[in-house]
Amino acid sequence: MKKMNWIVCIAIAFAGVLVSSCGKAEKKESVVAFKTTKVEKKDMVIDRKYSATIRGCQDVEVYPQVGGTLLKICVTEGQHVRRGQTLFMINPVPFQAALNNAEATLKAAKAAEATAALNYESKKTLREQNVISDFDLKTAYNALMNAKAQVAQAEAHVMDAAEDVEHTRVESPADGVVGVLPYRQGSLVGSSIPQPLTTISDNSSMWVYFSMSEAEFLKMTRNSGSPEKAIEAMPAVRLQLVDGSEYDHLGKIETVSGVIDRNTGSVQLRAVFENPEGLLHSGSTGNVVIPVTYKNALVVPASATVQMQDRFRLYTVDGDGNAKGIIVGVDPLSSGKEFIITDGVEAGTEIVAEGAGMVREGQKVK
């Protein structure tokens, strides 16, 4: 019996030791070490990227003004051409024949005019001698006027025919680079063909088009006072090419469209980049990079936040080491590593800097 009592006492004591040990373990587990930092104010420059399309300052589609067989292609794709340079030759034979016919008609009309003039002068003399009546004289005069009209009409036909002959030589409308040549020698072409003969792109300077959200541009406009002043205040922009490299020359935003795209809720802007090396080509794509400067911005590490739909949670740490969650606003232009806080916290507040997603409300933070 004494032996049993002794065993029970040992078991109770051992159980007490276990309970005490578990309590200490729980107490230790309730205090977790996290890296903390203080919310600070500093100046930041964040690059904002916008998808862009590159166009030549002047992209002119070349269509023939007369129809016929494509006799000769005088240029190659990618060739630099000057304004007025011959690009294509259309078979001129039928147009030259039409011109010859118009010129012959003109000669006949001029001969008829000369005959009518002689007849009128003769009638005038006879009328002065009272040989004929006024009716005969006026008839002769009307015949002369009709002959003059026939001459004018024939001259117009000659001009039209000569212009058609001239249009068989298709010239470049501007200085630039020749685009795709979809038609080959012998093709039948005309003003209603589905594709142009080619496109001449003036690539000395390039226009880069990109879109910005209406809300973003509205904010810029309010800060500057007007859209024009907002454009003037925008810094020089960079261009990221499709291979990820950055273009050597800076660009300048020149214009903004006056209409909001109802489908996308965005406004289109145009930047201009010089292209002295000819590296940029019309039809290419890339990204316009605009640096956005923030003065005295409240900045926290991205790892200190937990996203909750369109809001973010931070965990502050008070003097006793207790974690408290607060909801803060984050500027949409924040970079991926640091967030700019717009509201909900003040500078100097200590926060959990890393592992915010593992912190529980009221937890002791070491």
Phi, psi and omega per residue, in radians:
M1 nan -0.780 3.104
K2 -1.106 -0.599 3.135
K3 -1.148 -0.706 3.119
M4 -1.122 -0.751 3.110
N5 -1.037 -0.688 3.135
W6 -1.125 -0.706 3.141
I7 -1.150 -0.753 3.123
V8 -1.053 -0.727 -3.140
C9 -1.095 -0.732 3.128
I10 -1.104 -0.733 -3.124
A11 -1.104 -0.737 3.139
I12 -1.120 -0.709 -3.135
A13 -1.148 -0.725 3.136
F14 -1.123 -0.712 3.108
A15 -1.098 -0.678 3.113
G16 -1.119 -0.675 3.102
V17 -1.110 -0.713 3.132
L18 -1.104 -0.795 3.134
V19 -1.052 -0.747 -3.133
S20 -1.119 -0.710 3.141
S21 -1.145 -0.742 3.126
C22 -1.090 -0.698 3.134
G23 -1.095 -0.715 3.115
K24 -1.175 -0.663 3.127
A25 -1.113 -0.742 3.121
E26 -1.100 -0.668 -3.132
K27 -1.146 -0.683 3.119
K28 -1.178 -0.677 -3.121
E29 -1.199 -0.450 -3.116
S30 -1.289 -0.277 3.089
V31 -1.876 1.936 -3.068
V32 -1.975 2.459 3.140
A33 -1.496 2.183 3.062
F34 -2.277 2.587 3.037
K35 -1.308 2.269 -3.138
T36 -2.089 2.846 3.096
T37 -2.653 3.030 3.097
K38 -1.958 2.458 3.086
V39 -1.109 2.235 -3.089
E40 -2.155 2.789 3.053
K41 -1.821 2.358 3.085
K42 -2.816 2.856 3.081
D43 -1.443 2.435 3.138
M44 -2.354 2.547 3.005
V45 -2.121 2.069 -3.098
I46 -2.024 2.298 3.093
D47 -1.448 2.183 3.100
R48 -1.879 2.196 -3.093
K49 -1.841 2.444 3.114
Y50 -2.302 2.300 3.082
S51 -1.081 2.401 -3.010
A52 -2.383 2.711 3.048
T53 -2.094 2.364 -3.055
I54 -1.789 2.294 3.108
R55 -2.335 2.632 3.012
G56 -1.202 2.665 3.133
C57 -1.066 -0.427 3.112
Q58 -2.518 1.823 3.053
D59 -1.862 1.874 -3.060
V60 -1.936 2.096 3.062
E61 -1.407 2.276 -3.066
V62 -1.772 2.017 3.061
Y63 -2.028 2.550 3.068
P64 -1.282 2.555 3.117
Q65 -1.649 -0.158 3.048
V66 -2.304 2.692 3.141
G67 -1.706 2.537 3.125
G68 2.948 -2.973 -3.138
T69 -1.499 2.305 3.127
L70 -1.247 1.867 -3.026
L71 -1.427 -0.679 -3.057
K72 -2.693 2.450 3.009
I73 -1.868 2.039 -2.968
C74 -1.673 -0.038 -3.090
V75 -2.329 2.993 3.064
T76 -2.144 2.806 3.131
E77 -1.103 2.359 -3.138
G78 1.489 -0.032 -3.123
Q79 -1.316 2.455 3.047
H80 -1.440 2.271 -3.113
V81 -2.242 2.808 3.112
R82 -1.872 2.769 3.101
R83 -1.036 2.295 -3.138
G84 1.566 -0.136 3.132
Q85 -1.237 2.474 -3.127
T86 -1.248 2.221 3.124
L87 -1.787 -0.783 -3.062
F88 -2.450 2.717 3.013
M89 -2.162 2.195 3.055
I90 -1.769 2.502 -3.083
N91 -0.880 2.007 -3.044
P92 -1.559 -0.100 -2.991
V93 -0.984 -0.910 -3.125
P94 -1.127 -0.532 -3.136
F95 -1.326 -0.598 3.080
Q96 -1.183 -0.643 3.089
A97 -1.123 -0.720 3.104
A98 -1.112 -0.654 3.101
L99 -1.150 -0.757 3.116
N100 -1.063 -0.715 3.118
N101 -1.129 -0.723 3.129
A102 -1.138 -0.678 3.127
E103 -1.160 -0.665 3.100
A104 -1.148 -0.709 3.097
T105 -1.091 -0.662 3.118
L106 -1.126 -0.742 3.120
K107 -1.079 -0.718 3.111
A108 -1.132 -0.688 3.130
A109 -1.141 -0.682 3.122
K110 -1.182 -0.635 3.092
A111 -1.150 -0.724 3.109
A112 -1.128 -0.628 3.104
E113 -1.139 -0.735 3.133
A114 -1.105 -0.708 3.105
T115 -1.114 -0.732 3.127
A116 -1.135 -0.605 3.120
A117 -1.186 -0.744 3.101
L118 -1.088 -0.739 -3.139
N119 -1.101 -0.693 -3.137
Y120 -1.160 -0.759 3.131
E121 -1.084 -0.669 3.101
S122 -1.138 -0.730 -3.139
K123 -1.126 -0.628 3.120
K124 -1.077 -0.765 -3.141
T125 -1.105 -0.766 3.141
L126 -1.136 -0.621 3.133
R127 -1.206 -0.647 3.098
E128 -1.088 -0.485 3.129
Q129 -1.634 0.089 3.135
N130 1.070 0.536 3.118
V131 -1.450 -0.629 -3.140
I132 -2.097 2.949 -3.128
S133 -1.602 2.988 3.065
D134 -1.074 -0.567 -3.137
F135 -1.063 -0.767 3.122
D136 -1.104 -0.679 -3.136
L137 -1.165 -0.785 -3.132
K138 -1.158 -0.601 3.092
T139 -1.088 -0.737 3.112
A140 -1.129 -0.685 3.125
Y141 -1.125 -0.784 3.133
N142 -1.087 -0.639 3.102
A143 -1.120 -0.655 3.106
L144 -1.158 -0.782 3.137
M145 -1.082 -0.664 3.112
N146 -1.139 -0.672 3.121
A147 -1.156 -0.691 3.091
K148 -1.106 -0.694 3.117
A149 -1.124 -0.670 3.102
Q150 -1.110 -0.644 3.094
V151 -1.143 -0.795 3.132
A152 -1.059 -0.732 3.125
Q153 -1.125 -0.727 3.125
A154 -1.143 -0.662 3.098
E155 -1.109 -0.680 3.109
A156 -1.123 -0.692 3.113
H157 -1.128 -0.653 3.100
V158 -1.124 -0.758 3.121
M159 -1.077 -0.771 3.117
D160 -1.073 -0.784 -3.122
A161 -1.144 -0.704 3.123
A162 -1.141 -0.657 3.116
E163 -1.169 -0.658 3.089
D164 -1.095 -0.715 3.092
V165 -1.081 -0.722 3.132
E166 -1.125 -0.630 -3.109
H167 -1.283 -0.196 3.030
T168 -1.195 -0.276 3.013
R169 -1.769 1.805 -3.078
V170 -1.476 2.081 -3.063
E171 -1.815 2.782 3.080
S172 -1.277 2.248 -3.131
P173 -1.373 -0.178 -3.086
A174 -2.812 2.885 2.975
D175 -1.240 2.473 3.121
G176 2.894 -2.794 -3.088
V177 -2.015 2.389 -3.135
V178 -1.302 2.335 3.113
G179 -1.560 -2.594 -3.106
V180 -1.184 2.522 3.083
L181 -1.969 1.592 -3.038
P182 -1.359 -0.262 -3.087
Y183 -1.914 2.637 -3.117
R184 -2.039 2.892 3.137
Q185 -1.004 2.293 -3.112
G186 1.735 -0.176 3.121
S187 -1.220 2.565 3.073
L188 -1.572 2.074 -3.050
V189 -2.166 2.843 3.121
G190 -2.940 -3.125 -3.069
S191 -1.209 -0.289 -3.097
S192 -1.815 0.299 3.139
I193 -1.127 2.579 -3.055
P194 -1.185 -0.519 3.118
Q195 -2.103 2.592 3.072
P196 -1.188 2.787 3.061
L197 -1.028 -0.658 3.037
T198 -2.993 3.107 3.056
T199 -2.191 2.258 3.094
I200 -1.724 2.097 -3.107
S201 -1.928 2.158 3.032
D202 -1.429 1.790 -3.036
N203 -1.759 0.244 3.122
S204 -1.130 -0.646 2.983
S205 -2.300 2.582 -3.082
M206 -2.061 2.447 3.038
W207 -1.695 2.222 -3.119
V208 -2.002 2.045 -3.085
Y209 -1.761 2.374 3.065
F210 -2.603 2.851 -3.078
S211 -2.048 2.538 3.117
M212 -2.234 2.539 -3.118
S213 -1.113 2.626 -3.135
E214 -1.049 -0.715 -3.127
A215 -1.109 -0.712 -3.120
E216 -1.153 -0.772 3.141
F217 -1.234 -0.580 3.093
L218 -1.094 -0.682 3.103
K219 -1.104 -0.752 3.113
M220 -1.112 -0.700 -3.127
T221 -1.130 -0.746 3.125
R222 -1.114 -0.678 -3.138
N223 -1.186 -0.541 -3.075
S224 -1.702 -0.443 3.129
G225 1.899 -0.467 3.122
S226 -2.845 2.782 3.100
P227 -1.032 -0.681 -3.132
E228 -1.104 -0.762 3.120
K229 -1.205 -0.566 3.099
A230 -1.116 -0.711 3.108
I231 -1.148 -0.759 -3.137
E232 -1.095 -0.605 -3.079
A233 -1.399 -0.230 -3.100
M234 -1.209 2.432 -3.106
P235 -1.295 3.010 3.024
A236 -1.078 2.509 -3.066
V237 -1.978 2.745 3.122
R238 -1.902 2.878 -3.141
L239 -2.220 2.086 3.053
Q240 -1.643 2.137 -3.083
L241 -1.389 2.992 -3.016
V242 -1.139 -0.409 3.117
D243 -1.539 0.112 3.121
G244 1.597 -0.224 3.110
S245 -1.332 2.854 -3.116
E246 -1.862 2.326 -3.132
Y247 -1.135 2.500 -3.010
D248 -1.229 -0.448 -3.038
H249 -1.818 2.487 3.076
L250 -1.424 2.706 3.117
G251 -2.068 2.991 -3.136
K252 -2.297 2.278 3.080
I253 -1.305 2.196 -3.039
E254 -1.865 -0.749 -3.016
T255 -2.411 2.830 3.027
V256 -2.375 2.439 -3.129
S257 -1.190 2.596 -3.129
G258 -1.562 0.082 -3.088
V259 -2.183 2.361 3.070
I260 -1.500 2.290 3.091
D261 -1.212 1.996 -3.058
R262 -1.197 -0.360 -3.130
N263 -1.419 -0.651 -3.084
T264 -1.888 -0.234 -3.098
G265 1.139 0.605 -3.083
S266 -2.229 2.864 3.117
V267 -2.083 2.451 -3.089
Q268 -1.666 2.367 3.097
L269 -2.096 2.765 3.137
R270 -2.267 2.194 3.056
A271 -1.934 2.658 3.132
V272 -2.035 2.360 3.110
F273 -2.204 2.339 3.035
E274 -1.220 2.607 -3.061
N275 -2.339 1.016 -3.044
P276 -1.161 -0.533 -3.130
E277 -1.531 -0.122 -3.123
G278 1.248 0.404 -3.108
L279 -1.287 -0.566 -3.125
L280 -1.524 2.450 -3.129
H281 -2.212 2.519 3.113
S282 -1.101 2.324 -3.113
G283 1.734 -0.183 3.118
S284 -1.270 2.919 3.097
T285 -2.202 2.947 3.120
G286 3.122 -2.753 3.117
N287 -2.325 2.263 2.979
V288 -1.448 2.262 -3.115
V289 -1.937 2.032 -3.121
I290 -1.958 2.094 3.076
P291 -1.338 2.265 3.129
V292 -1.971 2.147 -3.081
T293 -1.749 2.302 3.074
Y294 -2.046 2.249 3.110
K295 -1.760 2.300 3.097
N296 0.876 0.851 -3.137
A297 -1.477 2.530 3.033
L298 -1.373 2.085 -3.004
V299 -2.139 2.350 3.051
V300 -2.325 2.718 3.069
P301 -1.173 2.572 3.105
A302 -1.085 -0.523 -3.141
S303 -1.225 -0.184 3.137
A304 -1.552 0.013 -3.053
T305 -2.026 2.695 2.999
V306 -2.184 2.090 -3.070
Q307 -1.362 2.367 3.093
M308 -2.295 1.580 -3.038
Q309 1.000 -2.027 -3.105
D310 -1.683 0.141 3.116
R311 -2.103 2.955 -3.106
F312 -2.318 2.576 3.126
R313 -1.945 2.365 2.979
L314 -2.003 2.709 3.039
Y315 -2.004 1.993 3.080
T316 -1.515 2.772 -3.141
V317 -2.167 2.074 -3.124
D318 -1.460 -3.070 -3.086
G319 -1.113 -0.426 3.133
D320 -1.592 0.039 3.125
G321 1.467 0.304 3.134
N322 -1.574 2.358 3.137
A323 -1.544 2.344 3.130
K324 -2.329 2.191 -3.129
G325 -1.435 2.387 3.082
I326 -2.329 2.589 3.108
I327 -1.632 2.294 -3.120
V328 -2.229 2.735 3.027
G329 -1.638 2.484 -3.110
V330 -2.138 2.316 3.104
D331 -1.134 2.315 -3.093
P332 -1.118 -0.320 3.138
L333 -1.541 0.141 -3.128
S334 -1.036 2.599 3.109
S335 -1.349 3.046 -3.099
G336 -1.301 -0.393 -3.087
K337 -1.676 -0.541 -3.127
E338 -2.295 2.533 3.112
F339 -1.959 2.471 3.045
I340 -1.664 2.102 -3.086
I341 -1.537 2.249 -3.126
T342 -1.699 -0.449 3.121
D343 -2.888 2.823 3.041
G344 1.840 -0.234 -3.125
V345 -2.661 2.723 -3.124
E346 -1.975 2.807 3.096
A347 -1.104 2.489 3.124
G348 1.603 -0.168 3.135
T349 -1.249 2.305 3.120
E350 -1.434 2.331 -3.096
I351 -2.355 2.809 3.003
V352 -1.250 2.178 -3.022
A353 -1.573 -0.516 -3.109
E354 -2.414 2.530 3.097
G355 1.312 0.538 -3.101
A356 -1.076 -0.482 -3.134
G357 -1.206 -0.234 -3.130
M358 -1.741 -0.097 -3.098
V359 -1.435 2.454 3.067
R360 -1.878 2.620 -3.132
E361 -1.015 2.245 3.107
G362 1.405 0.011 -3.110
Q363 -1.186 2.523 3.066
K364 -1.311 2.192 -3.130
V365 -1.978 2.201 -3.136
K366 -1.665 nan nan
